[in-house]
Amino acid sequence: MAIAGAGIVGASVAWRLSQAGIAVTLFDAGVLGGEASSAAAGMLSPGGEFGKPSHWLDLAIAGMRLYPAFVEELRRETGLSIDFQIGGCTHLANTEEERRAAQARAKFQSGVGIRVELTREGLYYPEDGSVDPVELLRALRAACEARQVRIVEKRRLEEIESSTYAAVVIAAGAWSGQIAVRYRNQPVTIPGTIPVKGHLLGFDLEPGTLGPMRRHGSTYVLQRSNGFTIAGSTEERAGFDRTVDAALCEEIHQRAAALFPRLANLTPSKRWIGFRPQSMEEQGPHIGRVEGTNVWLAYGHYRHGILLAPLTAQRIAGEVISSLGSGSQ
């Protein structure tokens, strides 16, 4: 079977399928994990992201519950280290209006199973965490290679006839909607995608200087175990423009310094961008089979691809394995 897109979602699906003994070819237009996955900060924060009922909230809670076991299984299978931390997150409430909103948010979230504490600063989420996507991708590559997944890099799939394969998974992130999919010579309609560009900054600091992640609105600061500290972010609908805008980077720097004053007089050691995959339809992400075909969709995760990768892989792999076991096409 074939998977179009070797980001964290596609690679996770490939790993799960290969564990079931299914032969998988994993295609990517660039290199495994070379786009949005490796550009992501790796924040795992259902509490900080979702303050009202939605299918996104349900997915995020379920996805977060899977993460510790997912990472531990990858560590055991590959012997590689993965920087995964449950270090908590402080969501700042600076005004009276924000504090009232924080109280309402805490009441709702406690009712749906998110651990949250009201503090003098705002809200504290003790079970929020982060993962280094680069280390996660390194382990996924190793796990896939060990299980004989065929990884084909620098091969853009502009079109695919899915009946050529036992099954096909579309997991190409922001590029997914550009793939022309056919099943038994008939076009398959799949949701379109829009790239949402985001700028991020990195600072070299001593390990342990930040403590829990810090957030206010769309601004966040988190720190890797090695001290590398990431500040973000922006949301820009600018197509696939890869320009790093110095003015936007300075704006992020100032906002991040308000959360963590230590950054104020530091010069970022790295500035970069990534393209989040937003669905052109209101409902996303797209996780499941296209009815009447052997095509599965695994994209449209927007800002939550890292968080939802284990859950997406579990669902897609389970459905594909069940389908192939029943002989269904």
C-alpha positions as CSV (number, residue, x, y, z in Angstrom):
1,M,0.0,0.0,0.0
2,A,1.1,3.6,-0.4
3,I,1.1,6.7,1.8
4,A,1.5,10.1,0.2
5,G,3.3,12.4,2.7
6,A,6.1,11.4,5.1
7,G,5.5,14.0,7.8
8,I,4.8,12.9,11.4
9,V,1.3,11.8,10.5
10,G,2.3,9.8,7.5
11,A,5.3,8.2,9.1
12,S,3.3,7.3,12.2
13,V,0.6,5.6,10.0
14,A,3.4,3.8,8.2
15,W,4.9,2.5,11.4
16,R,1.6,1.2,12.7
17,L,0.8,-0.5,9.5
18,S,4.2,-2.1,9.3
19,Q,3.8,-3.4,12.8
20,A,0.9,-5.4,11.4
21,G,3.1,-6.9,8.7
22,I,1.7,-4.7,5.9
23,A,4.1,-3.7,3.1
24,V,4.1,0.1,2.9
25,T,5.7,2.6,0.5
26,L,6.0,6.1,2.0
27,F,6.3,8.9,-0.6
28,D,7.4,12.5,0.1
29,A,8.0,15.4,-2.2
30,G,11.0,16.4,-0.1
31,V,12.5,14.4,2.8
32,L,10.8,12.6,5.6
33,G,9.5,15.2,8.1
34,G,11.1,18.0,6.1
35,E,8.2,20.5,6.2
36,A,5.6,21.3,8.8
37,S,6.5,18.5,11.1
38,S,10.1,19.5,11.8
39,A,9.2,23.2,11.8
40,A,6.7,22.7,14.6
41,A,7.4,23.8,18.2
42,G,5.9,20.5,19.5
43,M,3.5,22.0,22.1
44,L,1.1,19.4,23.4
45,S,-1.5,21.6,25.0
46,P,-5.2,20.6,24.8
47,G,-6.0,22.9,27.8
48,G,-4.3,25.9,26.2
49,E,-5.9,25.4,22.8
50,F,-9.6,24.6,23.4
51,G,-12.0,26.4,25.7
52,K,-15.4,25.3,24.4
53,P,-17.0,22.1,23.1
54,S,-15.8,20.9,19.7
55,H,-14.7,17.8,17.9
56,W,-11.2,19.3,18.0
57,L,-11.3,19.3,21.8
58,D,-12.4,15.6,21.9
59,L,-9.6,14.6,19.5
60,A,-7.0,16.6,21.5
61,I,-7.9,15.0,24.8
62,A,-7.9,11.5,23.3
63,G,-4.6,12.3,21.5
64,M,-2.9,13.5,24.6
65,R,-3.8,10.4,26.5
66,L,-2.0,8.3,23.9
67,Y,1.2,10.3,23.8
68,P,3.2,8.9,26.7
69,A,2.7,5.2,25.6
70,F,3.4,6.2,21.9
71,V,6.7,7.8,22.7
72,E,7.8,5.0,25.1
73,E,7.0,2.4,22.5
74,L,9.1,4.2,19.9
75,R,11.9,4.5,22.4
76,R,11.9,0.8,23.2
77,E,11.6,-0.2,19.5
78,T,14.4,2.0,18.3
79,G,16.7,2.6,21.3
80,L,16.7,6.3,20.4
81,S,16.1,9.2,22.8
82,I,13.0,11.5,22.3
83,D,12.7,14.7,24.2
84,F,9.2,14.4,25.6
85,Q,8.2,16.3,28.7
86,I,5.0,16.7,30.8
87,G,6.1,20.0,32.4
88,G,2.9,21.9,32.6
89,C,1.8,25.2,31.0
90,T,0.8,28.6,32.4
91,H,-1.9,30.4,30.4
92,L,-1.6,34.1,31.5
93,A,-4.7,36.2,32.3
94,N,-3.5,39.8,32.6
95,T,-6.7,41.8,32.8
96,E,-9.9,41.6,34.8
97,E,-11.8,40.5,31.6
98,E,-9.2,37.8,30.9
99,R,-9.4,36.6,34.5
100,R,-13.2,36.3,34.3
101,A,-12.8,34.4,31.0
102,A,-10.2,32.1,32.7
103,Q,-12.6,31.2,35.5
104,A,-15.3,30.2,33.0
105,R,-12.7,28.3,30.9
106,A,-11.5,26.4,34.0
107,K,-15.0,25.4,35.0
108,F,-15.8,24.1,31.5
109,Q,-12.5,22.3,31.1
110,S,-12.6,20.6,34.5
111,G,-16.0,19.2,33.5
112,V,-14.6,17.5,30.4
113,G,-11.6,16.0,32.1
114,I,-8.8,18.5,31.6
115,R,-6.8,19.2,34.7
116,V,-6.6,22.9,35.3
117,E,-5.8,25.1,38.3
118,L,-6.7,28.8,38.8
119,T,-3.6,30.7,39.9
120,R,-2.6,34.4,40.5
121,E,-1.2,34.4,37.0
122,G,-4.1,32.8,35.3
123,L,-4.6,29.1,34.5
124,Y,-2.1,26.3,35.0
125,Y,-2.3,23.0,33.1
126,P,-0.1,20.4,34.9
127,E,-0.6,17.7,32.3
128,D,0.3,19.8,29.2
129,G,3.7,19.0,27.6
130,S,5.9,19.2,24.6
131,V,7.9,16.9,22.3
132,D,10.8,17.6,20.0
133,P,9.4,16.8,16.6
134,V,12.9,16.3,15.1
135,E,13.8,13.6,17.6
136,L,10.3,12.0,17.1
137,L,10.8,12.0,13.4
138,R,14.3,10.5,13.7
139,A,12.8,7.6,15.8
140,L,9.9,7.1,13.3
141,R,12.3,6.8,10.4
142,A,14.4,4.3,12.3
143,A,11.2,2.3,13.3
144,C,9.9,2.3,9.7
145,E,13.2,1.3,8.2
146,A,13.6,-1.5,10.7
147,R,10.2,-2.8,9.6
148,Q,11.0,-2.6,5.9
149,V,8.9,0.4,5.1
150,R,10.0,1.6,1.7
151,I,10.7,5.4,2.0
152,V,10.8,7.2,-1.3
153,E,12.0,10.8,-0.9
154,K,12.0,13.7,-3.4
155,R,9.1,12.1,-5.2
156,R,6.1,14.4,-5.5
157,L,2.8,12.5,-6.2
158,E,0.8,14.9,-8.2
159,E,-1.7,12.2,-9.0
160,I,-2.3,8.6,-7.9
161,E,-4.5,5.8,-9.1
162,S,-5.4,4.1,-5.8
163,S,-6.5,0.8,-7.3
164,T,-2.9,0.2,-8.1
165,Y,-2.4,-0.4,-4.4
166,A,-4.2,-2.4,-1.7
167,A,-4.9,1.0,0.0
168,V,-3.8,4.6,-0.2
169,V,-3.4,7.2,2.6
170,I,-3.2,10.9,1.8
171,A,-1.1,12.5,4.5
172,A,0.7,15.3,2.6
173,G,-0.2,18.1,5.0
174,A,-0.9,21.5,3.3
175,W,-0.2,19.9,-0.1
176,S,-2.8,17.1,0.3
177,G,-5.5,18.9,-1.6
178,Q,-3.3,19.3,-4.6
179,I,-3.0,15.6,-5.2
180,A,-5.3,14.3,-8.0
181,V,-6.7,11.0,-6.7
182,R,-8.4,8.4,-8.8
183,Y,-10.0,5.1,-7.9
184,R,-10.7,2.6,-10.7
185,N,-10.1,5.3,-13.2
186,Q,-12.7,7.6,-11.6
187,P,-11.8,10.9,-9.9
188,V,-12.0,10.9,-6.1
189,T,-13.1,14.2,-4.6
190,I,-11.1,15.1,-1.5
191,P,-11.1,18.3,0.6
192,G,-8.9,21.1,-0.4
193,T,-6.1,22.5,1.8
194,I,-4.7,25.9,2.6
195,P,-1.2,26.5,3.9
196,V,-1.1,28.8,7.0
197,K,2.3,30.1,7.4
198,G,3.8,30.6,10.9
199,H,7.0,32.3,12.1
200,L,9.0,30.9,15.0
201,L,12.2,32.0,16.9
202,G,14.8,29.9,18.8
203,F,17.1,31.0,21.6
204,D,20.0,29.2,23.1
205,L,19.6,29.2,26.9
206,E,20.7,27.0,29.8
207,P,18.5,24.0,30.5
208,G,15.8,24.5,33.1
209,T,15.7,28.3,32.9
210,L,12.0,28.5,31.8
211,G,10.1,26.0,33.8
212,P,6.5,25.3,32.6
213,M,5.6,26.6,29.1
214,R,4.0,30.0,29.1
215,R,1.2,31.3,26.9
216,H,-0.9,34.4,26.3
217,G,-3.2,34.5,23.4
218,S,-1.3,33.3,20.3
219,T,2.1,33.8,21.9
220,Y,3.9,31.0,23.6
221,V,7.4,30.1,25.0
222,L,8.6,26.6,25.6
223,Q,12.0,25.0,26.3
224,R,13.6,21.8,25.2
225,S,15.5,19.7,27.7
226,N,18.8,20.9,26.2
227,G,17.8,24.6,26.9
228,F,16.8,25.5,23.3
229,T,13.9,27.9,23.8
230,I,11.2,28.4,21.2
231,A,8.9,31.4,20.8
232,G,6.0,31.7,18.5
233,S,4.0,32.3,16.5
234,T,2.1,34.0,13.6
235,E,-0.8,32.9,11.4
236,E,-0.4,34.1,7.8
237,R,-2.4,33.1,4.8
238,A,0.3,33.9,2.3
239,G,0.4,30.8,0.2
240,F,3.6,28.8,0.1
241,D,5.8,31.9,0.6
242,R,9.0,30.8,2.4
243,T,10.3,34.3,3.2
244,V,11.3,34.9,6.8
245,D,10.0,38.3,7.7
246,A,12.3,40.2,10.0
247,A,9.6,42.5,11.2
248,L,7.3,39.7,12.2
249,C,10.2,38.0,14.0
250,E,10.8,41.1,16.0
251,E,7.1,41.3,16.9
252,I,7.2,37.7,18.2
253,H,10.3,38.5,20.1
254,Q,8.7,41.4,21.9
255,R,5.5,39.4,22.7
256,A,7.6,36.5,23.9
257,A,9.8,38.7,26.1
258,A,6.6,40.0,27.8
259,L,6.0,36.3,28.8
260,F,9.6,35.5,29.7
261,P,11.7,38.7,30.3
262,R,14.9,36.7,30.0
263,L,14.5,36.8,26.2
264,A,14.3,40.6,26.0
265,N,18.0,41.2,25.5
266,L,18.9,38.0,23.7
267,T,19.4,37.6,19.9
268,P,17.6,34.6,18.4
269,S,19.9,31.9,17.2
270,K,17.3,30.7,14.7
271,R,14.3,32.1,12.8
272,W,12.2,29.9,10.6
273,I,8.7,29.3,9.2
274,G,6.4,26.3,8.7
275,F,3.1,25.7,6.8
276,R,0.2,24.4,8.9
277,P,-2.3,22.4,6.9
278,Q,-5.8,24.0,7.2
279,S,-8.8,22.3,5.5
280,M,-10.8,24.4,3.1
281,E,-13.9,22.9,4.6
282,E,-15.1,23.9,8.1
283,Q,-14.8,20.4,9.5
284,G,-11.3,19.1,10.0
285,P,-9.1,17.3,10.4
286,H,-9.9,14.6,7.9
287,I,-9.2,11.2,9.5
288,G,-10.9,8.3,7.7
289,R,-11.9,6.5,4.6
290,V,-13.4,8.1,1.4
291,E,-16.6,6.1,1.1
292,G,-16.6,3.6,-1.8
293,T,-12.9,3.7,-2.3
294,N,-9.6,2.3,-0.9
295,V,-8.5,5.8,-0.1
296,W,-8.0,7.1,3.5
297,L,-7.4,10.8,4.4
298,A,-5.1,11.8,7.2
299,Y,-4.7,15.6,6.9
300,G,-6.1,19.0,7.8
301,H,-4.7,19.0,11.3
302,Y,-3.9,22.7,11.2
303,R,-1.9,23.6,14.4
304,H,-2.4,20.2,15.9
305,G,-0.6,17.7,13.7
306,I,2.1,16.8,16.3
307,L,-0.5,16.3,19.0
308,L,-2.9,14.3,16.9
309,A,-0.3,12.1,15.1
310,P,-0.6,9.1,17.5
311,L,-4.4,9.2,17.4
312,T,-4.6,9.6,13.6
313,A,-2.2,6.7,13.1
314,Q,-4.2,4.5,15.5
315,R,-7.4,5.2,13.7
316,I,-6.2,5.1,10.1
317,A,-4.1,2.0,10.6
318,G,-6.9,0.2,12.4
319,E,-9.3,0.9,9.6
320,V,-6.9,-0.1,6.9
321,I,-5.9,-3.3,8.6
322,S,-9.6,-4.2,9.1
323,S,-10.3,-3.5,5.5
324,L,-7.4,-5.5,4.1
325,G,-8.2,-8.4,6.5
326,S,-11.8,-8.5,5.2
327,G,-10.6,-8.4,1.6
328,S,-12.6,-5.1,1.1
329,Q,-11.4,-2.6,-1.5
